Amino acid sequence: MTHWLHQCWSFYARLTVRFPVVRSIVPFIPVVAFWAIVAQSGVFPPAFLPGPLDVLKSFGTLMYKGILPDYMLDSMVRLLVGTGTGIALGVPLGVLVGLSERARKLLWPLLLFFQAIGDIAWLPILLIWFGFSLTTMTVVIVYTVLFPIVLNTALGVRSVPVVLSRAARSLGASPTGVIWHVVLPGALPNIMTGLRNGLGFGWRALIATEIIVGTSGIGFMMFDARRAGSVVEILLGMVVLGLLWYIVDSWVLAPIERATGQRWGLVSSQQ
């Protein structure tokens, strides 16, 4: 038995070296198998718990009709717009808080206060101000993404050794040059961590907002399916949400974060 397990593990190791994507797929196999077994067991009616094949058929149908691609594109565009705005506001504010002791004393209590107010808590007043519009969704995403970026940027700026800034100034660098060539590169690993966390929070906030105020998007599709009693489309929306975020986080954000850390000497390339 032990020898058989060792052979299976060796085969898996060789397979993942040759095809790295296998490493991402294997953990989902027992989950999907358990789901299929429960769905086929008859414990729940098919209308309450469709199986993986039913969800796959629904995926093919909605892709063929063009509904799912449009909804996915709408959600991703909203996330990118909100995240881009959050970065444009959050990084300069984080640099200011990290560099200036006065700014930190003034703004830090405000940042902690507003961070504690959940993004969804703003929806009632945003609906009064902007209605069921793209502006409402964008403000919620920006609000959610902003705080992780600001706080991590400030932490990264304050972690840059003062001696490096002094050395740059002694060599004739202007204050702007010190920020651009010393402070920002040194804080970049923390900025990437804040961006990764902020995107995760922003993704969940986007879906919640689409469920409440959206007229398109993955969240809207799930809520619309609830009104129609289509559990299979709700499960499809959940699967799509998980896969989209897994791809973005594991194949885009995580490699960039690792490369950033390696570039600026926070981790070794052998890790």
Summary of the structure (lengths in Angstrom):
residues: 271
radius of gyration: 23.2
end to end distance: 32.4
largest distance: 75.6
contacts: 819
relative contact order: 0.10
helix: 84%
strand: 0%
